[in-house]
């Protein structure tokens, strides 16, 4: 793989209750140590309540030179919130994250890529709260959340922020986010290499992973807001995740999404109106 691929990490606590062990700090520090070993600077998107409970995670990430972004106040899909709830919670979580990290928090990522045509009301809120970019949409049909019809290259929402869409590729008639999550754990590396090779010049490529994906010892529990099969898939392939990521990071870039956004001339980006029905092909 010769194209630059930025690295992102989504730090979250998916436990349905406190009856299960909180392993978010342990596993996040493990992944941060891996990044340090491989000389990688990443964008670390952190859920607000995890930052509140484990500020030491943020401190370590900042000390290691990473960019901090916000992964919402709680790991709840956007459609389960009202616009007012979302804006209020986002404002508080952004302020908290800035106080802990000492950084200006410019980047946002919606839980489970849940920024869709149905939750397009979130787009102007991101601007009002003070973000400069988002990486929250999957520009394809998907069993969970997707926004088919959006560009695959960076664009700017009308009167709002820059959007870095999740990289996708076409495999056997299916459009998949090949650089992260379950697709990274379960698919062979040739799929990633094929996707990177097929990507266009204008795309910004980034991989995404979660600390829990590196944790084969975590006791199984049913994830909230997803089906039983999706929950089971979240435990498959964890034993091999570290080796897969270690091999992948040899060719990864240390340019954060914030670095890329700061060098872009947003006036030259394609402008997308979130309200346009042409962007809803699901």
N, C-alpha and C positions, 0 to 999 in steps of 0.2 A: 504494500500500500504506500503510494508516494504522495497522496494529497494530505493536506493538513487536517487533522481530526482533533477537535477540542474534547476535553474530558469533563463530564459533569457527574455529580453525585447528589442524589436526592435522599436527604436524611429525614427519616420519619419513624413514628412509633405506631405500628398497625395493630397492636394488641387490642382485642375487644374489651378487656377488663384488666384490672391489676392482679387478677388471679394468676396471670402468666408473668414470667420473669421479664423484666425490662432489660434487654440486651443491646439497646440502641447505642449507648455510650461505648460499650466494649467493642462492638463491631465497627462503629464509625472510626474509632481510634485505630483499629486494625487496618482499615482501608486507607486511612490517612498515612499510616506508616508505610504501606505499600506504595502510595504515590510519592512519598519522600524518597524511598529507596530507588524508585525509577525516575527521579528528578522531574516529576510532573507537577505543574501548577494547574489547578482545576477550578471550576466554578462549583461551589458547594451550596446547593439549595436546601435550606433548613426550615422545617415546620416550626412555627412560632412556639407551640407548647413544648417541643423538644428543646428549643433554645432556652426557654425559661427553666426547665427542669435540669438541663445539663449545659450550663454556660461554658463549662470547661472544654466542651467539644468545639465551640466557636473559637475560644482562645487558642486552642491547638491549631485549628485550621488557619487562623490569621497568622500565627507565629510561623507556620510552614509556608506562608506566602500565597495562600489561596484567596480567590474572590468569594465573598459571601453573597448569596441571593436568598430570596424568600420563597418558600414552598407552601404559602398560605398559613393562616393562623392554626388550623387543624387540618388533618389529612381527610378532608371531606369534599367530595365532588361538588362542583360549583352549582349544579342544578338543585342541590339540597339546601341551598342558602337563598335568602332574598337579596336583592341588590343592596339594601340598606345594611343588612347583617354583614355582607361581604365587605363593604367599604369600611364599616366601623372596625371589624376585626382585622382587616388588612392594615389599616392605619396604625392600630395599636401594635401589631406584630412587627411592622416595619420599624417603628420607633424603638421597640425593644431590641431588635436585632442590631440596629445602629448603635445603641448604647453599649451593648455587649462587645460588638466587634470593633468599634471605632472607625468603621467604614461607612461610606455613603452606600446605601443599599439601592442599586439601580436595576437589578434583574428580578423577574418574577417567573415562577413556573407553577401552573395550575396542577393540583393533584390529579393523577391519572390522565393527564392531557385533556381535562374536562372542559376546556374552552372550546365550545362548539357553536353552531348557529343558534341553538336553543339558549345558550348562555352568553350570547353576544353582548348583553347588557354590561358585562364585565369590562369590555374594551375601554370605554371612556373613564371608568373608575380607575384603571391602572394609571392613566395620565394624571388624574386629579390627585391620587395618592402620592405621586412623585416618582414613579418608575420611568426609566428611559427605554427599557426593552423587556420583551417577554419571550419565553420558549415554551409555549403552552398548547400548541395545536398540532394535531396529526392530520396532514393534508390528504386523507384517504378514508375510505370506508373501513370500519373496524368493529369487532364484536362489542367493544366497550365504548370508546369515544373517538370520533373522527369527524373531520370537517372536509369532506370531499369538495374539490373545486378550487381550493386555495393554492397559491403558488408554492412550489417546492424550494424556491430561493427566498432570501430575506426580503421582507416588504415592510411597508409602514401602514399601520391602520390609519384611516382617515381621522385627522385631528387627535391622534394618540401615538402610541409607542411603536418602536421597531419590533417586528416579530421574526424570530428564528424558528421556522417550522421544523418539526422532527424529520430527520432524513428518512426517506422511504425508497424502496426499490420494488420492481415487479419480478416475482418468482412464480412460474407456472400459473400465471393468470391472477395471482393474488398480490396486492400491494401491501408490503410489510415494513415496519420500522426496524430494519435489520441491524442497527448498530447498538441496540440496548435491550435491557430487560430480559424477558423470557426468551426472546428471539436470540439474544446474545448467548444465554445459557444453553439453549437447546439445539441451536443450529450449528453446523460445522463452519469452520473459519472460511471455507471457500465461498459461502454465501456473503459474508462481509466483504471479502475481497472483490467478489463480483459486483456487489452494490456500489462499492467505492469506485471501481473502474467505470461503471455506467453513469455515475453522477455527473451532472453538468458543471461547467466552469463556475457558474454563478451561485451554486449551492454552498452553504456553510455547513460543514459536516461536524456533528458532535455525537459522542457516545453518552449513554446514561446508564447508571447502575444504582443499586441501593445497598446499604450495609448488610441488610438481612439476607441478600443473595449470596453472601460469603459465609453464611452461618448454617452448616449442616446439622448442628447440634440443637438448634432451636426446636422446642416442642411444638407440634402442629396445633393450629387453632383455625377456626373458620374466620376468614376475613370479612369485614363489614362492607356492605354496598356492592358486593360482587357475588357471583354464583359459586356453588360448591366446586365445580370443575376448575374455575380460575384460581380458587384458593389452593387446590391440590397442585396445580401447575407451579405455584409460587415456591413450592418445596423441591421441585424436580431440578436436578442439575447443580445444586449448591456445592456439592463436593468438588466439582471440577471448575468452579467459577474463578477461584484465585489463580490457578494456572492459566486459564484462558485469558484473564485480564492481564496477567503478568506478560504473557506473550504479546498481547495486543498493544500494551503500553510502550513496547520497544519502538513502535512507529508512530505513537501519538504525539500531538502538539502540546506545548505548554502555553498556548495562547488561550486565555479565558474568553468566554462570550462577552464579558465586559470590555476586554481589550479590543475585540473586533467591533463592537458597537461604537466605541469611542472614536474609532478611525473612519467610520462610515459617514458619508455625506447623505443624510437622510432625505435631502431634497431631491436626490437622484434615484431614490428607491421607488419601486412601483407602489402606488397607493391603493389600498383595498378598503372598500366601504363594507363594514361588517353587516350593515343592514341590507345589502344587495341580495336579492333572491338567487342571483346567478352563482353565488358562493355556497349554495345549499343544494348539493346533488345527492344527498343521502335519501 
